[in-house]
Amino acid sequence: MIGIGLIGGSFAIDIKKHHSEAIIHGISRKEETLNKALALKLIDKKATLDDLVNADLVIVSIPVDATVKLLPIILDTISEKALVIDAGSTKEAICKAVEHHPKRRNFLACHPIAGTEKSGPKAAISGLYTGKTNIICEVEKTTFKLQEKALTLFTALGMRIRYMDAVSHDKHIAYVSHLSHISAFMLGKTVINKEKNERDIFDMAGSGFASTVRLAKSSPAMWTPIFKQNKENVIETLEEYINNLQHFKSLMEQDNFSEIFKEMESTNYIKEILNGIN
Amino acid sequence: MIGIGLIGGSFAIDIKKHHSEAIIHGISRKEETLNKALALKLIDKKATLDDLVNADLVIVSIPVDATVKLLPIILDTISEKALVIDAGSTKEAICKAVEHHPKRRNFLACHPIAGTEKSGPKAAISGLYTGKTNIICEVEKTTFKLQEKALTLFTALGMRIRYMDAVSHDKHIAYVSHLSHISAFMLGKTVINKEKNERDIFDMAGSGFASTVRLAKSSPAMWTPIFKQNKENVIETLEEYINNLQHFKSLMEQDNFSEIFKEMESTNYIKEILNGIN
């Protein structure tokens, strides 16, 4: 496991459940993270990149900028039979970073749509991936045997698999994930800026505010490189979102509340869409 | 109970729990709502405004524009001893509608910060108000006896009481509640507009998106009049929110990701604020 936070740690817990014989080695930049992961029994041993030569399976769940830098080095080091999977929220830059690597066929590009706003080893939980979608990109570039190995694991963990090209992944995920994070962060910022000297005011906040702003608890170290790598798509979603908000504001300024009613009514359609998402 | 949806119905359930002797009469514009409420045993009897003369307690939980129109008529009709409370998400217009009414002292202006994105009698649940904040405005305008009666009920239901003037209520609630709804509705609109022809894409949406967009399931009939009554405050929050989003977008366009990191890091402070909100 390279990176043993919420994503890597939750993989570790469920892999142990299905493969009690597995010996999980943890690699992290921070000694503190490794110690926490050991104490929580997420990993069996601390390791370094030099140990990768002995790995059967390498799961990379670190910020996407670190993945881009480290993935070629990982592929340099692993044995011919090892499978490397990542869990990054962007796919184009990561796939590009290893497109000409001689061991490209040992890598499977993945994005499990699972997670919470929490981070670090303590956030790892069993069952995080049950019933969740795992998006696999450029599957044809991975050897058949290693594809199969990965699918066996994902199936055991209860994941639904979807295949997609990396460019489409990054375009669509900007809408259904990256934009939500910015909308939550900026909502949090707006309210904090206004109300920071009036802590009492937050007694007025209910579960609706908590739900809408929840993603503003997310890790900046994880999200900054995602926005950087997916810059063009994210800017496009932001432009559309801002335009929609400005249109809503104009309708209010014009006292066009029948149109505001319609805006909300047509968006209620999200109910149907959300059925099945937890 | 005038209005027997999520808010009124949930009051009805818990009032029955604490006062099994209570006979709950339901009033609604829609016969269908009354029939549902009867079938769900939220109310004991159907009633009309003419029956208000016999009520001890009248709870008004209907859209805020309807409350502004109906509240003077309710006060005209009730007996001298009756207590009328509302549950509207705006307070200034509602208080203003009855400020000179001869029975102003029979009315207590309330806003229980409780609810979900659901609506209608079927959405009513027991315990909705347990541990929730109830904001009471202009308490001094209600007779002492009726204040006491209301507080006894709210305490039995497990609510925390906070007192506030109506103008401050409307200003702050725009930030911690009304803005969240618009941000969710416009997020939903942005994603639906982009992806409506690609239903598969919503398989890529995870719990983060679901949480951020949840309020976009809310009732337009309830929310349109709220935005109308709180127009000036809501427009102000929207301006600040749009400015913050535009600033974030500019930082991205300028590749100023160290500043983007700081934006998110300082907003992480929302964690502390949200502690205690469910």
Interface residues (C-beta under 8 A of the other chain):
Chain A: I113 A114 G115 T116 E117 K132 T133 I135 R160 R162 H169 H172 I173 Y175 V176 S177 L179 S180 H181 I182 S183 A184 F185 M186 L187 G188 K189 T190 V191 I192 N193 K194 E195 E198 R199 D200 I201 F202 D203 M204 A205 G206 S207 G208 F209 A210 S211 T212 V213 R214 L215 A216 K217 S218 P220 A221 W223 T224 P225 F227 K228 K231 V234 I235 T237 L238 E239 E240 Y241 I242 N244 L245 Q246 F248 K249 M252 E253 D255 F257 I260 F261 K262 E263 M264 E265 S266 T267 N268 Y269 I270 K271 I273 L274 I277 N278
Chain B: I113 A114 G115 T116 E117 K132 T133 I135 R160 R162 H169 H172 I173 Y175 V176 S177 L179 S180 H181 I182 S183 A184 F185 M186 L187 G188 K189 T190 V191 I192 N193 K194 E195 E198 R199 D200 I201 F202 D203 M204 A205 G206 S207 G208 F209 A210 S211 T212 V213 R214 L215 A216 K217 S218 P220 A221 W223 T224 P225 F227 K228 K231 V234 I235 T237 L238 E239 E240 Y241 I242 N244 L245 Q246 F248 K249 M252 E253 D255 F257 I260 F261 K262 E263 M264 E265 S266 T267 N268 Y269 I270 K271 I273 L274 I277 N278
